[in-house]
Amino acid sequence: MTTPEGPVLITSADRLFLESAARYVEQATGESTLVERDGLGALMTIARHQPRAVLVLGDPERLPASAFARRVIARWPTLPVVVLGSGAGDEGMLSVTSDGAAILEALATSPSQSPRARDDARGHEVAQLQSLTKRERAVLVLLGRGLEFEEIADRLSISEHTVRTHLQNLYRKLNVHSRLDIVRLVARHGLLEASEE
């Protein structure tokens, strides 16, 4: 089996975690790594160096891990993003107690599918998207842009509780299980570009 091209980008505000994780990935896989403490800097590093995967250890500086991951997925939907945090099971995160093998396996897993499976899934997703209300579509697009609940509530002049209710409806109607899944779906269907026209 050949190793995918490109380094692994690791981001965290904690320099010790960064250095330890980079050494571990390099020794375990023989791959090169890039490290970045700042979330916005990490986004620029992705654009500049095109890593093959991204590992997020807690919150990078200036950007929470969940918002960082949503922005990455919205812009680079086929790039594997692994978030290691205390919110395991939420936002597509791995538990902080995950062992190295689980992290390396997640880094090697691509979110892409075969062309036929992708086409079938896309047709099904289009039907699901058409079932959404106008307000649910607005929440969907704003989630896809990486906005937090409070920002979405402000933009739409609704309460954060109402945003959470719409999110639960989106989970049910779109058959997704995390906000990262929603961001991937938004990116796949070009909803961000369409909403800006």
Buried (B, 14 or more C-beta within 10 A) or exposed (E): EEEBEBBBBBBBBBEEBBBBBBEBBBEEBEBEBBBBBBBBBBBEBBEEEEBBBBBBBBBBBBBBBBBBBBBBBBBBBEBBBBBBBEBBEBBBBBEEEBEEEBBBEBBBEEBEEEEEEEEEEEEEBEEBBEEBEEBBBBBBBBBBBBBBBEBBBEBBEBEBEBBBBBBEBBBEBBEBEBBBBBBBBBBBBEBBEEBEE
